[in-house]
Amino acid sequence: MTVVYLGLGSNIGDKEQQIKNAITFIGDCCKVIKESPLYLTEPVGLSDQDWFLNGVVEIETDINPKILLSKVKSIERKLGRKKTVKNGPRCIDIDILFYGDQVVQTKNLVIPHPLIQKRLFVLQPMKDLNPCFIHPVLHKTIKELYDEHPWSEIVTPYK
C-alpha cells in the first residue's frame, strides 16, 4: 500500500458537505487514514468568485496513479463537477498531490502536483497532516516549503 495525499477544494454550494461527500467516495476505493482541518481560502488565479474551502486527506492505496486519477475524476463527476474556465468556480476539486515518493509525468498527470510549493491552501493542511513529508522533487519538507512561502494568500481555519 502506498501513502497518497489528495487535495480537496470547493467553492460552490454546501462546500463542507461537498468535501465530506468526496471523502466518503474516496473511502469506497481507498483507505482514508487522516483528514486535515478545513481552511477558508481566497481564490487564486480568478479572484471574482466565492472563497474556497480546502483540505487534504491522507489515504493508503494499491491503485496505480493513472487509475487513481480516473477514480478521482469519476468522483468529481458524481458530485456534479463540470469543466468551466481554468481556476474557476467548482463544486469539488480533487488533486493527487503526492503518491508516496513517486514522480509521474504524463500528458494527463503530474505527481507531485506542480504547484504545491506555491499554494498555501495546500501547504497549510499538508503541514497539519505531515510536516516532515519530503517533497520528492524539491527535496524539502512540507514545513520548509510552508516556511518559505511568501504568504500572499489568505488561508484561515474554518469553524
Secondary structure by P-SEA (a helix, b strand, c coil): cbbbbbbbbbcccaaaaaaaaaaaaaaaccccccccccccccccccccccbbbbbcccccccccaaaaaaaaaaaaaaaccccccccccccbbbbbcccccccccccccccccccccccaaaaaaaaacccccccccccccaaaaaaaccccbbbbbcc
